[in-house]
Amino acid sequence: MTSNSRVVVIGAGLAGVRLARRLGELGTPAVLIGEEEHLPYNRVLLAEVLAGRYAPEVIALPAPAALVRARVTGIDRDRRTVACADGSEIAYDTLVLATGSNPVLPPLRGLFTPDHELPEGVHAFRTMDDCLGLSKAVRPGVRAVVIGGGLLGVSAARALAVRGAQVVLAQQSERLMERQLDPGASRLVLRHLKDLGVEVHTECRVRDVRCVGGAVRSVEMADGYALDADLVVLACGVSPRAGLAKNAGLAVHKGVLVDDELRTSDPHIRAIGDCAQHDGNVYGLAAPALEQADVLAEALTGNASARYTGTRALTRLTLNGHSAFDLAAFGETEARPGDDVVQLADATRGTYRKVVVRDDRLVGGVLVGELGTVGALARAWEGAEPLPDNGPLLHLLTNDGGS
Ligand SMILES: Cc1cc2nc3c(=O)[nH]c(=O)nc-3n(C[C@H](O)[C@H](O)[C@H](O)COP(=O)(O)OP(=O)(O)OC[C@H]3O[C@@H](n4cnc5c(N)ncnc54)[C@H](O)[C@@H]3O)c2cc1C
């Protein structure tokens, strides 16, 4: 790439902002286009804003100067331009898609008004606008139903409970955060929410949203049971925002397909973050998005050997406040036959630590409440090196390795 070639980045979220900043530092300023009206912010911390712990400006990202506020509506690959909703056009030599994810809207009856809007009181939880909308609506005693018991649903339920809402969390599967946690850790998350007054229903499918005058009044379960609701939060997962890429004829599977140089099927277009699919993986997590941005900045500024080979992403959930709750999970948290498992649980302190070892390699673990060893464990897992042969496996949970 020549130094005067123009890099245009679509999406001013975690990945886009990091890339633009790194490119600026490396002497190749980029044009960053973002549709949200707020200053770029760290999405991971939205639940803390909803909980009232941080003001919105506290989670702002250091944004580069050249930020264009616009929504890109189309890519013309022949002319190498992007079209924006305001009618403007921006030319590129290299285009980077960093468009993130969309919330998954579950197939519920009554979820949309005749104008295809969400009814009043029903919110997704993805953007600062979602967060501010929820924040405005939540008051002590408000009845809130959170649909979905993954990382997002748990964070939302907790934040609303901290603000004094009467929260019911409806989770379709049999336990909370089942994608990341084993049953023992899920139980501690459940206990934490219950201690905050959240009512949790597992194996419970919501099928209907009932509205009066365009505003939500209740949600109905598959078994006909109805829950009164002034607020409903949809936390049913995310899907890569790949519509622009698809319409432009790029190869898209779950996300925009990229190779180790984060190149899409068009050599002039790259993709990073939640919208990208690398080696079969769509991560939907902050750490891979940032790592991809760093690798791409190197690649676009002349480092011919810069490659992205995947991220072993650790899930962290830190819920601060008067009843703090901290957990980290990585890899496979449930053992297969033949694996070694080391587990330490202290019900009184609400701590739980477990690692899974296969053929002398750490393949996964989960820590709740006591995270002293997380740095050393994450390094052992990321490195995928054989574990040192110098003591009982229990050391893995009790020796913090100076982290
Ligand atoms: C409430 C919440 C809590 C989370 N907690 C965690 C956590 O604890 N740990 C973790 O690892 N991850 C967490 N995540 C996920 C994490 O936020 C994402 O993985 C990360 O933000 C991905 O970065 P990104 O830049 O790819 O996408 P995003 O941060 O979503 O940014 C994409 C940006 O692109 C913009 N955009 C999209 N299309 C266009 C267009 N056509 N024109 C202009 N702009 C466009 C969007 O408006 C958005 O601003 C959380 C997410 C949420 C919502």
The ligand as a Gaussian input file, in Angstrom:
#p B3LYP/6-31G(d) Opt

LIG

0 1
 C      -24.213000      -4.432000      26.568000
 C      -23.040000      -5.162000      25.974000
 C      -22.100000      -5.746000      26.812000
 C      -21.000000      -6.436000      26.261000
 N      -20.107000      -6.976000      27.127000
 C      -19.015000      -7.580000      26.628000
 C      -18.019000      -8.125000      27.507000
 O      -18.168000      -8.092000      28.727000
 N      -16.907000      -8.672000      26.962000
 C      -16.712000      -8.719000      25.593000
 O      -15.676000      -9.202000      25.132000
 N      -17.638000      -8.231000      24.731000
 C      -18.788000      -7.676000      25.205000
 N      -19.726000      -7.172000      24.350000
 C      -19.489000      -7.320000      22.887000
 C      -18.576000      -6.211000      22.373000
 O      -19.140000      -4.985000      22.703000
 C      -18.400000      -6.353000      20.859000
 O      -17.786000      -7.581000      20.591000
 C      -17.548000      -5.219000      20.283000
 O      -18.166000      -3.987000      20.513000
 C      -17.296000      -5.443000      18.781000
 O      -16.699000      -4.302000      18.222000
 P      -17.026000      -3.862000      16.717000
 O      -16.254000      -2.614000      16.498000
 O      -16.874000      -5.011000      15.821000
 O      -18.593000      -3.530000      16.721000
 P      -19.378000      -2.366000      17.450000
 O      -18.722000      -1.953000      18.706000
 O      -20.803000      -2.821000      17.505000
 O      -19.287000      -1.139000      16.442000
 C      -19.857000      -1.141000      15.163000
 C      -20.233000       0.277000      14.805000
 O      -20.492000       0.344000      13.411000
 C      -21.566000       1.215000      13.186000
 N      -22.139000       0.913000      11.868000
 C      -22.668000      -0.266000      11.449000
 N      -23.090000      -0.173000      10.177000
 C      -22.833000       1.098000       9.776000
 C      -23.073000       1.795000       8.564000
 N      -23.662000       1.208000       7.533000
 N      -22.686000       3.085000       8.486000
 C      -22.081000       3.680000       9.557000
 N      -21.846000       3.073000      10.737000
 C      -22.213000       1.791000      10.839000
 C      -22.501000       0.865000      14.345000
 O      -23.467000       1.883000      14.538000
 C      -21.507000       0.754000      15.488000
 O      -21.288000       1.999000      16.088000
 C      -20.844000      -6.506000      24.853000
 C      -21.794000      -5.938000      24.015000
 C      -22.886000      -5.277000      24.567000
 C      -23.902000      -4.654000      23.642000

